[in-house]
C-alpha cells in the first residue's frame, strides 16, 4: 500500500485528519516529497491551494491520489509570510501549473522555477492578493458591512422587517402579553 511507504519514510510527520492521511513537510522538501508520493503510486494530482495563517505564515496544501490503491494524501507545508517561497511542483505534476499560478496570484506565494508564473484570474494592474486575510475589500471601505446587523438596525436607514404573527394567531392578539390563568 502506498501510505505504508509514506509512513515508513516520514514517520511521525504523517498524521490523520478526518480519516485522510496528512503529511507535513518543510518548504525545502516540498517538490521532493511530491516526487516521492508520485513514485509510490500517488500519480493523480488533484489540487493545490494556499491558506492564510496569520500572523506569520501561509500554508500550502496539495492533494494527490493513488487510483490503484484508492488512497488520498494531503501534503502540506508552511512558508513564512515575510518571504513566501516554495519550489515549483510543475516538474513532478504538470497539473500543478494552474494551481500554483492561482496560489501566487491570490496569496502571493512564489513558486520558484515555475515556467510561467504570471497572473491568471485578476484583471491587469490589480494590486494585492485578495485571499489574504489582511486584504481590504474596497466595498467594505466605501460603506459599512451590511450583513453585520438585521435590516432596519443598521446605520444605513434601511427599512425594518414587516412584523408578522405566526399562522393562526388572531390579529387583535398582536402586542398582548400572554396570561396564564391556570
Backbone as a printed PyTorch tensor [residue, N CA C, xyz], in Angstrom:
tensor([[[  0.8380,  -1.1930,   0.0000],
         [  0.0000,   0.0000,   0.0000],
         [  0.8780,   1.2510,   0.0000]],

        [[  0.4660,   2.2500,  -0.7100],
         [  1.2630,   3.4580,  -0.8730],
         [  1.4140,   4.2550,   0.4170]],

        [[  0.4040,   4.2700,   1.2730],
         [  0.5200,   5.0440,   2.5090],
         [  1.5490,   4.4260,   3.4550]],

        [[  1.7590,   3.1190,   3.3660],
         [  2.7640,   2.4650,   4.2110],
         [  4.1580,   2.9580,   3.8750]],

        [[  4.4610,   3.1380,   2.5990],
         [  5.7700,   3.6410,   2.1980],
         [  5.9690,   5.0720,   2.6710]],

        [[  4.9180,   5.8630,   2.6100],
         [  4.9970,   7.2450,   3.1040],
         [  5.2160,   7.2370,   4.6100]],

        [[  4.5020,   6.3830,   5.3290],
         [  4.6520,   6.2850,   6.7870],
         [  6.0620,   5.8270,   7.1560]],

        [[  6.5870,   4.8640,   6.4010],
         [  7.9320,   4.3450,   6.6810],
         [  8.9890,   5.4390,   6.4940]],

        [[  8.8150,   6.2540,   5.4610],
         [  9.8190,   7.2900,   5.1740],
         [  9.6770,   8.5180,   6.0700]],

        [[  8.4480,   8.9460,   6.3510],
         [  8.2410,  10.2080,   7.0570],
         [  7.8140,  10.0400,   8.5140]],

        [[  7.4530,   8.8540,   8.9170],
         [  7.1560,   8.5490,  10.3130],
         [  6.1470,   9.4670,  10.9660]],

        [[  6.5650,  10.1420,  12.0530],
         [  5.6140,  10.9280,  12.8450],
         [  5.0720,  12.1700,  12.1400]],

        [[  5.6350,  12.5310,  11.0030],
         [  5.1070,  13.6900,  10.2710],
         [  3.8410,  13.3440,   9.5000]],

        [[  3.5080,  12.0600,   9.4480],
         [  2.2700,  11.6150,   8.8160],
         [  1.2080,  11.5050,   9.9080]],

        [[  0.1410,  12.2560,   9.7370],
         [ -0.9510,  12.2300,  10.7160],
         [ -2.2510,  11.9240,   9.9860]],

        [[ -3.3370,  11.9750,  10.7150],
         [ -4.6450,  11.6660,  10.1740],
         [ -5.5720,  12.8500,  10.4270]],

        [[ -6.3130,  13.2450,   9.4230],
         [ -7.2990,  14.3070,   9.5830],
         [ -8.5980,  13.8340,   8.9400]],

        [[ -9.5750,  13.5220,   9.7690],
         [-10.8760,  13.0560,   9.3130],
         [-10.7430,  11.8340,   8.4060]],

        [[ -9.8630,  10.9050,   8.7970],
         [ -9.6960,   9.6650,   8.0700],
         [ -8.8130,   9.7530,   6.8410]],

        [[ -8.2030,  10.8890,   6.6300],
         [ -7.3420,  11.0720,   5.4610],
         [ -5.9090,  11.3410,   5.9200]],

        [[ -4.9080,  10.6500,   5.3460],
         [ -3.5220,  10.8870,   5.7540],
         [ -3.0320,  12.2710,   5.3250]],

        [[ -2.3330,  12.9290,   6.2360],
         [ -1.7950,  14.2710,   6.0130],
         [ -0.3110,  14.2380,   6.3340]],

        [[  0.4990,  14.7050,   5.4140],
         [  1.9400,  14.7040,   5.5850],
         [  2.4320,  16.1420,   5.6630]],

        [[  3.0500,  16.5030,   6.7850],
         [  3.6110,  17.8410,   6.9690],
         [  5.1020,  17.8030,   6.6660]],

        [[  5.5380,  18.6900,   5.7630],
         [  6.9450,  18.7320,   5.3630],
         [  7.4730,  20.1620,   5.4370]],

        [[  8.7780,  20.2870,   5.4390],
         [  9.4300,  21.5940,   5.3930],
         [  9.3660,  22.1300,   3.9600]],

        [[  9.3950,  23.4530,   3.7940],
         [  9.3240,  24.0150,   2.4380],
         [ 10.3980,  23.4820,   1.4900]],

        [[ 11.6090,  23.2450,   1.9850],
         [ 12.6760,  22.7360,   1.1370],
         [ 12.4530,  21.3160,   0.6560]],

        [[ 11.5630,  20.5880,   1.3130],
         [ 11.2620,  19.1930,   0.9490],
         [ 10.0440,  19.0660,   0.0320]],

        [[  9.4120,  20.1780,  -0.2850],
         [  8.1250,  20.1880,  -0.9760],
         [  8.1300,  19.3720,  -2.2680]],

        [[  8.9450,  19.7690,  -3.2360],
         [  8.9420,  19.0970,  -4.5370],
         [  9.4390,  17.6560,  -4.4150]],

        [[ 10.4490,  17.4370,  -3.5850],
         [ 10.9850,  16.0860,  -3.3790],
         [  9.9230,  15.1590,  -2.7860]],

        [[  9.1460,  15.6730,  -1.8420],
         [  8.0940,  14.8720,  -1.2170],
         [  7.0000,  14.5230,  -2.2190]],

        [[  6.6010,  15.4930,  -3.0360],
         [  5.5930,  15.2080,  -4.0530],
         [  6.1110,  14.1940,  -5.0730]],

        [[  7.4100,  14.2690,  -5.4070],
         [  8.0020,  13.2890,  -6.3320],
         [  8.0070,  11.8960,  -5.6960]],

        [[  8.3170,  11.8250,  -4.3990],
         [  8.2950,  10.5350,  -3.7120],
         [  6.8700,   9.9660,  -3.6910]],

        [[  5.8870,  10.8300,  -3.3810],
         [  4.4930,  10.3750,  -3.3500],
         [  4.0820,   9.8460,  -4.7250]],

        [[  4.5010,  10.5300,  -5.7690],
         [  4.1580,  10.0610,  -7.1220],
         [  4.7910,   8.7010,  -7.4010]],

        [[  6.0480,   8.5340,  -6.9760],
         [  6.7230,   7.2540,  -7.2190],
         [  6.0880,   6.1100,  -6.4330]],

        [[  5.3490,   6.4380,  -5.3840],
         [  4.6870,   5.4190,  -4.5790],
         [  3.2320,   5.1900,  -4.9870]],

        [[  2.8500,   5.7210,  -6.1430],
         [  1.5090,   5.4480,  -6.6610],
         [  0.5480,   6.6130,  -6.6290]],

        [[  0.9010,   7.6860,  -5.9320],
         [  0.0310,   8.8660,  -5.8910],
         [  0.2760,   9.6690,  -7.1600]],

        [[ -0.2080,   9.1500,  -8.2810],
         [  0.1350,   9.7380,  -9.5660],
         [ -0.9030,  10.7140, -10.1010]],

        [[ -2.0060,  10.8600,  -9.4010],
         [ -3.0280,  11.8180,  -9.8290],
         [ -2.9380,  13.0650,  -8.9610]],

        [[ -2.5970,  14.1900,  -9.5750],
         [ -2.5550,  15.4750,  -8.8710],
         [ -3.9540,  16.0650,  -8.9320]],

        [[ -4.5710,  16.2640,  -7.7740],
         [ -5.9460,  16.7460,  -7.7250],
         [ -6.0090,  18.2620,  -7.6050]],

        [[ -5.3940,  18.8260,  -6.5760],
         [ -5.4340,  20.2690,  -6.3880],
         [ -4.3190,  20.7420,  -5.4660]],

        [[ -4.0860,  22.0470,  -5.4890],
         [ -3.1280,  22.7200,  -4.6090],
         [ -3.7180,  24.0770,  -4.2920]],

        [[ -3.5830,  24.5090,  -3.0480],
         [ -4.0920,  25.8220,  -2.6780],
         [ -3.3280,  26.3590,  -1.4780]],

        [[ -3.5950,  27.6040,  -1.1670],
         [ -2.9810,  28.2470,  -0.0200],
         [ -3.9920,  28.4660,   1.0850]],

        [[ -3.4610,  28.6990,   2.2800],
         [ -4.2750,  29.0060,   3.4470],
         [ -3.5540,  30.1100,   4.2050]],

        [[ -4.2220,  31.2190,   4.4390],
         [ -3.6020,  32.3070,   5.1970],
         [ -3.6590,  31.9490,   6.6750]],

        [[ -2.4980,  31.8920,   7.3120],
         [ -2.4010,  31.5380,   8.7270],
         [ -1.7040,  32.6790,   9.4740]],

        [[ -2.4460,  33.8020,   9.7090],
         [ -1.8230,  34.9410,  10.3780],
         [ -1.3400,  34.5740,  11.7690]],

        [[ -0.3800,  35.2370,  12.3120],
         [  0.2460,  36.4280,  11.7450],
         [  1.5130,  36.1580,  10.9570]],

        [[  2.0120,  34.9230,  10.9250],
         [  3.3680,  34.7560,  10.4160],
         [  3.5570,  33.8060,   9.2460]],

        [[  2.5120,  33.1510,   8.7360],
         [  2.7620,  32.1360,   7.7090],
         [  1.5810,  31.9550,   6.7610]],

        [[  1.8880,  31.2800,   5.6630],
         [  0.8790,  30.7710,   4.7440],
         [  1.0590,  29.2640,   4.6920]],

        [[ -0.0320,  28.5460,   4.7040],
         [  0.0210,  27.1160,   4.4910],
         [ -0.2030,  26.8470,   3.0070]],

        [[  0.4750,  25.8540,   2.4830],
         [  0.2400,  25.4130,   1.1080],
         [ -0.0640,  23.9230,   1.1990]],

        [[ -1.1520,  23.5200,   0.5570],
         [ -1.6340,  22.1460,   0.6500],
         [ -1.8380,  21.5890,  -0.7580]],

        [[ -1.3690,  20.3680,  -0.9670],
         [ -1.6040,  19.6740,  -2.2360],
         [ -2.2920,  18.3570,  -1.9350]],

        [[ -3.2520,  17.9960,  -2.7690],
         [ -3.9560,  16.7210,  -2.6320],
         [ -3.5840,  15.8500,  -3.8220]],

        [[ -3.0360,  14.6730,  -3.5140],
         [ -2.6930,  13.7050,  -4.5580],
         [ -3.4460,  12.4060,  -4.2730]],

        [[ -3.5910,  11.5970,  -5.3140],
         [ -4.4450,  10.4190,  -5.2170],
         [ -3.7800,   9.2290,  -5.8890]],

        [[ -3.8940,   8.0680,  -5.2560],
         [ -3.4060,   6.8090,  -5.8250],
         [ -4.6240,   6.0640,  -6.3670]],

        [[ -4.8020,   6.0170,  -7.6940],
         [ -6.0060,   5.3900,  -8.2470],
         [ -6.0350,   3.8690,  -8.1030]],

        [[ -4.8900,   3.2240,  -7.9580],
         [ -4.8630,   1.7700,  -7.8200],
         [ -5.2800,   1.3680,  -6.4090]],

        [[ -4.6750,   2.0110,  -5.4190],
         [ -4.9960,   1.7080,  -4.0240],
         [ -6.2150,   2.4880,  -3.5300]],

        [[ -6.7310,   3.3830,  -4.3580],
         [ -7.8220,   4.2790,  -3.9810],
         [ -7.4720,   4.9510,  -2.6540]],

        [[ -6.3270,   5.6440,  -2.6590],
         [ -5.8070,   6.2770,  -1.4480],
         [ -5.5390,   7.7510,  -1.6970]],

        [[ -5.8990,   8.5670,  -0.7260],
         [ -5.6980,  10.0090,  -0.7880],
         [ -4.5080,  10.3810,   0.0840]],

        [[ -3.8600,  11.4910,  -0.2430],
         [ -2.7830,  12.0220,   0.5850],
         [ -2.7710,  13.5330,   0.4530]],

        [[ -2.8040,  14.2110,   1.5890],
         [ -2.6140,  15.6540,   1.6190],
         [ -1.1710,  15.9120,   2.0170]],

        [[ -0.4680,  16.7060,   1.2370],
         [  0.8840,  17.1230,   1.5660],
         [  0.8010,  18.6110,   1.8430]],

        [[  1.3010,  19.0240,   3.0110],
         [  1.2010,  20.4380,   3.3470],
         [  2.4940,  20.9500,   3.9570]],

        [[  2.6710,  22.2470,   3.8010],
         [  3.8370,  22.9220,   4.3530],
         [  3.4320,  24.3320,   4.7450]],

        [[  4.3180,  24.9870,   5.4460],
         [  4.0960,  26.3840,   5.8370],
         [  5.2780,  27.2020,   5.3580]],

        [[  4.9880,  28.3610,   4.7520],
         [  6.0380,  29.2730,   4.3090],
         [  5.8880,  30.5830,   5.0700]],

        [[  7.0040,  31.2420,   5.3880],
         [  6.9120,  32.4860,   6.1620],
         [  6.2090,  33.5910,   5.3770]],

        [[  5.3840,  34.3500,   6.0560],
         [  4.6390,  35.4430,   5.4400],
         [  5.5810,  36.5000,   4.8510]],

        [[  6.7210,  36.7180,   5.4990],
         [  7.6590,  37.7370,   5.0430],
         [  8.2800,  37.3890,   3.6950]],

        [[  8.4780,  36.1190,   3.4020],
         [  9.0800,  35.6950,   2.1420],
         [  8.4940,  34.3360,   1.7430]],

        [[  7.2470,  34.3280,   1.2460],
         [  6.5790,  33.0530,   0.9380],
         [  7.0750,  32.4450,  -0.3680]],

        [[  7.9780,  31.4690,  -0.2660],
         [  8.5640,  30.8260,  -1.4500],
         [  8.5630,  29.3170,  -1.2890]],

        [[  8.2860,  28.6510,  -2.3940],
         [  8.3360,  27.1890,  -2.4590],
         [  8.9010,  26.7880,  -3.8070]],

        [[  9.5760,  25.6450,  -3.8940],
         [  9.9500,  25.1500,  -5.2120],
         [  8.6980,  24.6950,  -5.9550]],

        [[  8.6710,  24.8940,  -7.2460],
         [  7.5130,  24.5010,  -8.0410],
         [  7.3610,  22.9780,  -8.0870]],

        [[  6.1280,  22.5450,  -8.2050],
         [  5.8410,  21.1100,  -8.3580],
         [  5.5130,  20.7750,  -9.8050]],

        [[  5.6720,  21.7520, -10.7210],
         [  5.3030,  21.5070, -12.1180],
         [  6.2080,  20.4790, -12.7900]],

        [[  7.4210,  20.2650, -12.2750],
         [  8.2940,  19.2360, -12.8130],
         [  7.8560,  17.8360, -12.4180]],

        [[  7.0530,  17.7470, -11.3640],
         [  6.5440,  16.4580, -10.8890],
         [  5.1450,  16.2090, -11.4440]],

        [[  4.3010,  17.2150, -11.3510],
         [  2.9250,  17.1410, -11.8410],
         [  2.6670,  18.3510, -12.7370]],

        [[  2.4730,  18.1300, -14.0260],
         [  2.1780,  19.2530, -14.9170],
         [  0.9010,  19.9640, -14.5170]],

        [[ -0.0230,  19.2290, -13.9080],
         [ -1.2880,  19.8230, -13.4820],
         [ -1.1430,  20.8490, -12.3770]],

        [[  0.0210,  20.9390, -11.7540],
         [  0.2350,  21.9300, -10.6930],
         [  0.3810,  23.3390, -11.2540]],

        [[  0.6030,  23.4590, -12.5440],
         [  0.8460,  24.7620, -13.1750],
         [ -0.2450,  25.7740, -12.8390]],

        [[ -1.4670,  25.4690, -13.1830],
         [ -2.5760,  26.3950, -12.9810],
         [ -2.7800,  26.6880, -11.4900]],

        [[ -2.6910,  25.6780, -10.6620],
         [ -2.9230,  25.8290,  -9.2230],
         [ -1.8540,  26.7210,  -8.5840]],

        [[ -0.6090,  26.5630,  -9.0080],
         [  0.4580,  27.4110,  -8.4720],
         [  0.2830,  28.8530,  -8.9270]],

        [[ -0.1430,  29.0540, -10.1560],
         [ -0.3950,  30.4180, -10.6280],
         [ -1.5130,  31.0750,  -9.8220]],

        [[ -2.5610,  30.3180,  -9.5480],
         [ -3.6710,  30.8630,  -8.7590],
         [ -3.2200,  31.1710,  -7.3320]],

        [[ -2.4600,  30.2820,  -6.7250],
         [ -1.9950,  30.4970,  -5.3520],
         [ -1.0280,  31.6770,  -5.2980]],

        [[ -0.2130,  31.8350,  -6.3110],
         [  0.6790,  33.0000,  -6.4060],
         [ -0.1380,  34.2830,  -6.4720]],

        [[ -1.1510,  34.2860,  -7.3200],
         [ -1.9540,  35.4870,  -7.5190],
         [ -2.8120,  35.8270,  -6.2950]],

        [[ -3.4170,  34.8270,  -5.6920],
         [ -4.3550,  35.0790,  -4.5970],
         [ -3.6880,  35.2560,  -3.2300]],

        [[ -2.5230,  34.6060,  -3.0200],
         [ -1.8580,  34.6700,  -1.7190],
         [ -0.4740,  35.3070,  -1.7690]],

        [[  0.1440,  35.3560,  -2.9450],
         [  1.4890,  35.9120,  -3.0530],
         [  2.5930,  34.9040,  -2.8000]],

        [[  2.2750,  33.6080,  -2.8180],
         [  3.3010,  32.5770,  -2.6360],
         [  4.0280,  32.4100,  -3.9730]],

        [[  5.3460,  32.5930,  -3.9530],
         [  6.1610,  32.4880,  -5.1610],
         [  6.6310,  31.0430,  -5.3090]],

        [[  6.3750,  30.4470,  -6.4670],
         [  6.8140,  29.0810,  -6.7450],
         [  8.0520,  29.1720,  -7.6380]],

        [[  9.2010,  29.0190,  -7.0020],
         [ 10.4690,  29.1770,  -7.7100],
         [ 10.6600,  28.0800,  -8.7410]],

        [[ 11.0560,  28.4930,  -9.9530],
         [ 11.2500,  27.5520, -11.0380],
         [  9.9980,  27.3080, -11.8650]],

        [[  8.9030,  27.9670, -11.5210],
         [  7.6640,  27.8070, -12.2850],
         [  7.8790,  28.3430, -13.6960]],

        [[  7.4190,  27.6270, -14.7300],
         [  7.6880,  28.0560, -16.1070],
         [  6.9520,  29.3170, -16.5580]],

        [[  5.8600,  29.6880, -15.8860],
         [  5.0690,  30.8270, -16.3610],
         [  4.2660,  31.4290, -15.2130]],

        [[  4.9410,  31.9100, -14.1930],
         [  4.2570,  32.4210, -13.0050],
         [  3.7820,  33.8550, -13.2560]],

        [[  2.6140,  33.9510, -13.8460],
         [  2.0210,  35.2660, -14.1240],
         [  0.5600,  35.2280, -13.6910]],

        [[ -0.0620,  36.4060, -13.5420],
         [ -1.4670,  36.4400, -13.1090],
         [ -2.3650,  35.5990, -14.0010]],

        [[ -3.3920,  35.0350, -13.3820],
         [ -4.2630,  34.0890, -14.0660],
         [ -5.7170,  34.5620, -14.1050]],

        [[ -6.2260,  35.0700, -12.9760],
         [ -7.6540,  35.3500, -12.8610],
         [ -8.0130,  36.8330, -12.7430]],

        [[ -7.1570,  37.6180, -12.1390],
         [ -7.4830,  39.0120, -11.8530],
         [ -7.1670,  39.9100, -13.0460]],

        [[ -7.8210,  41.0670, -13.1340],
         [ -7.5640,  41.9650, -14.2610],
         [ -6.1430,  42.5440, -14.2180]],

        [[ -5.6480,  42.9390, -15.3770],
         [ -4.3230,  43.5570, -15.4610],
         [ -4.2640,  44.7790, -14.5500]],

        [[ -3.1620,  44.9280, -13.8650],
         [ -2.9670,  46.0790, -12.9890],
         [ -3.5200,  45.9030, -11.5840]],

        [[ -4.1460,  44.7830, -11.2990],
         [ -4.6970,  44.5520,  -9.9590],
         [ -3.5580,  44.4870,  -8.9550]],

        [[ -3.7130,  45.1780,  -7.8460],
         [ -2.6710,  45.1910,  -6.8240],
         [ -3.1450,  44.4470,  -5.5880]],

        [[ -2.2620,  43.6430,  -5.0420],
         [ -2.5690,  42.9190,  -3.8190],
         [ -2.9240,  41.4700,  -4.0840]],

        [[ -3.2160,  40.7760,  -2.9950],
         [ -3.5320,  39.3570,  -3.0260],
         [ -4.8520,  39.1670,  -2.2850]],

        [[ -5.9630,  39.0200,  -3.0080],
         [ -7.2960,  39.1000,  -2.3960],
         [ -7.6840,  37.9980,  -1.4230]],

        [[ -6.9900,  36.8640,  -1.3650],
         [ -7.3770,  35.8410,  -0.3910],
         [ -6.5670,  35.9250,   0.9070]],

        [[ -5.7120,  36.9180,   1.0120],
         [ -5.0260,  37.1520,   2.2830],
         [ -6.0160,  37.8050,   3.2460]],

        [[ -5.9290,  37.4260,   4.4750],
         [ -6.8770,  37.9590,   5.4510],
         [ -6.6670,  39.4400,   5.7260]],

        [[ -5.4910,  39.9660,   5.4160],
         [ -5.2510,  41.3930,   5.6270],
         [ -5.6030,  42.2330,   4.4030]],

        [[ -6.1200,  41.6130,   3.3450],
         [ -6.5150,  42.3440,   2.1420],
         [ -7.8170,  43.0760,   2.4310]],

        [[ -7.8260,  44.3790,   2.1750],
         [ -9.0010,  45.1960,   2.4550],
         [ -9.8770,  45.2460,   1.2060]],

        [[-11.1120,  44.7970,   1.3420],
         [-12.0580,  44.8400,   0.2300],
         [-12.5580,  46.2630,   0.0440]],

        [[-12.5220,  46.7750,  -1.1790],
         [-12.9250,  48.1500,  -1.4660],
         [-14.3750,  48.3990,  -1.0520]],

        [[-15.2410,  47.4250,  -1.2070],
         [-16.6510,  47.6100,  -0.8450],
         [-16.8120,  47.8520,   0.6520]],

        [[-15.9350,  47.2770,   1.4590],
         [-16.0450,  47.4610,   2.9040],
         [-15.4900,  48.8090,   3.3430]],

        [[-14.6330,  49.4080,   2.5270],
         [-14.1030,  50.7200,   2.8340],
         [-15.1470,  51.7780,   2.4950]],

        [[-15.8640,  51.5930,   1.3860],
         [-16.8320,  52.5710,   0.9120],
         [-18.0450,  52.6960,   1.8380]],

        [[-18.4910,  51.5990,   2.4030],
         [-19.6410,  51.6350,   3.3000],
         [-19.5080,  50.5050,   4.3100]],

        [[-20.1880,  50.6340,   5.3950],
         [-20.0890,  49.6120,   6.4240],
         [-20.7030,  48.3080,   5.9320]],

        [[-20.2780,  47.2270,   6.5240],
         [-20.6910,  45.8870,   6.1030],
         [-22.1690,  45.6810,   6.4020]],

        [[-22.9910,  45.3910,   5.3910],
         [-24.4360,  45.3090,   5.5990],
         [-24.8870,  44.0580,   6.3440]],

        [[-24.1020,  43.0120,   6.3550],
         [-24.5370,  41.7780,   6.9840],
         [-24.3140,  41.7380,   8.4810]],

        [[-23.7860,  42.8110,   9.0550],
         [-23.4560,  42.8120,  10.4720],
         [-24.6920,  42.9060,  11.3590]],

        [[-25.7720,  43.4830,  10.8380],
         [-26.9710,  43.6930,  11.6470],
         [-28.2070,  43.3100,  10.8550]],

        [[-29.2940,  43.1330,  11.5410],
         [-30.5700,  42.8560,  10.8990],
         [-31.0270,  44.0940,  10.1250]],

        [[-31.8020,  43.9070,   9.0460],
         [-32.3360,  45.0650,   8.3310],
         [-33.1110,  45.9720,   9.2720]],

        [[-32.9050,  47.2550,   9.1140],
         [-33.5810,  48.2130,   9.9790],
         [-32.7920,  48.5570,  11.2170]],

        [[-31.7920,  47.7690,  11.5600],
         [-30.9860,  48.0380,  12.7390],
         [-29.6420,  48.6650,  12.3890]],

        [[-29.2960,  48.6800,  11.1010],
         [-28.0030,  49.2480,  10.7350],
         [-28.1250,  50.7540,  10.6170]],

        [[-26.9950,  51.3980,  10.4430],
         [-26.9980,  52.8450,  10.3480],
         [-27.2160,  53.3220,   8.9170]],

        [[-27.7010,  52.4480,   8.0330],
         [-27.9770,  52.8490,   6.6550],
         [-29.3950,  53.3950,   6.5040]],

        [[-30.2350,  53.1650,   7.4600],
         [-31.6150,  53.6020,   7.3590],
         [-32.4740,  52.6870,   6.5020]],

        [[-32.0400,  51.4600,   6.3030],
         [-32.8580,  50.5450,   5.5160],
         [-34.1130,  50.1800,   6.3080]],

        [[-35.1780,  49.8370,   5.6160],
         [-36.4420,  49.5760,   6.3120],
         [-36.3650,  48.3200,   7.1760]],

        [[-37.1390,  48.3570,   8.2580],
         [-37.1670,  47.1790,   9.1250],
         [-38.1090,  46.1400,   8.5180]],

        [[-37.9950,  44.9450,   9.0020],
         [-38.8600,  43.8770,   8.5060],
         [-40.2940,  44.1140,   8.9360]],

        [[-41.1880,  43.6440,   8.0920],
         [-42.5970,  43.7210,   8.4260],
         [-42.8560,  42.7590,   9.5780]],

        [[-43.5200,  43.2140,  10.5870],
         [-43.8470,  42.3750,  11.7320],
         [-44.9490,  41.4120,  11.3410]],

        [[-44.7550,  40.1430,  11.6110],
         [-45.7400,  39.1330,  11.2390],
         [-46.0780,  38.2800,  12.4510]],

        [[-47.3020,  37.8580,  12.4890],
         [-47.7430,  36.9350,  13.5250],
         [-47.6670,  35.5150,  12.9760]],

        [[-47.4480,  34.5530,  13.8340],
         [-47.4680,  33.1700,  13.3690],
         [-48.8420,  32.8140,  12.8100]],

        [[-48.9230,  31.8360,  11.9110],
         [-50.2200,  31.4400,  11.3460],
         [-51.2040,  31.0160,  12.4380]],

        [[-52.4430,  31.4470,  12.2780],
         [-53.4950,  31.0600,  13.2080],
         [-53.6550,  31.9870,  14.3980]],

        [[-52.7940,  32.9800,  14.5690],
         [-52.9100,  33.9220,  15.6870],
         [-53.7870,  35.0830,  15.2270]],

        [[-54.8830,  35.3520,  15.9540],
         [-55.7710,  36.4580,  15.5550],
         [-55.0280,  37.7940,  15.5720]],

        [[-55.3760,  38.7020,  14.6350],
         [-54.6810,  39.9970,  14.5400],
         [-54.7830,  40.8410,  15.8070]],

        [[-55.8970,  40.7150,  16.5690],
         [-56.0340,  41.5460,  17.7650],
         [-55.1580,  41.0540,  18.9210]],

        [[-54.4400,  39.9680,  18.7300],
         [-53.5330,  39.4770,  19.7620],
         [-52.1550,  40.1200,  19.6540]],

        [[-51.8950,  40.8530,  18.6110],
         [-50.5770,  41.4490,  18.3980],
         [-50.2210,  42.3830,  19.5430]],

        [[-49.0810,  42.1990,  20.0900],
         [-48.6020,  43.0760,  21.1430],
         [-49.0860,  42.7210,  22.5290]],

        [[-50.0080,  41.7730,  22.6880],
         [-50.5000,  41.3990,  24.0100],
         [-49.5250,  40.4960,  24.7270]],

        [[-49.4730,  40.6180,  26.0110],
         [-48.7100,  39.6910,  26.8540],
         [-49.5680,  38.4580,  27.0390]],

        [[-48.9720,  37.3130,  27.0540],
         [-49.7250,  36.0860,  27.2940],
         [-49.9680,  35.9480,  28.7820]],

        [[-51.1910,  35.6360,  29.1030],
         [-51.5200,  35.4280,  30.5170],
         [-51.7630,  33.9620,  30.7510]],

        [[-51.3400,  33.5220,  31.8730],
         [-51.5550,  32.1270,  32.2370],
         [-52.5300,  32.1170,  33.4080]],

        [[-53.8220,  31.8510,  33.1020],
         [-54.8520,  31.8760,  34.1360],
         [-55.0160,  30.5290,  34.8060]],

        [[-54.2100,  29.5750,  34.4290],
         [-54.1190,  28.2950,  35.0450],
         [-55.2880,  27.5100,  35.0980]]])
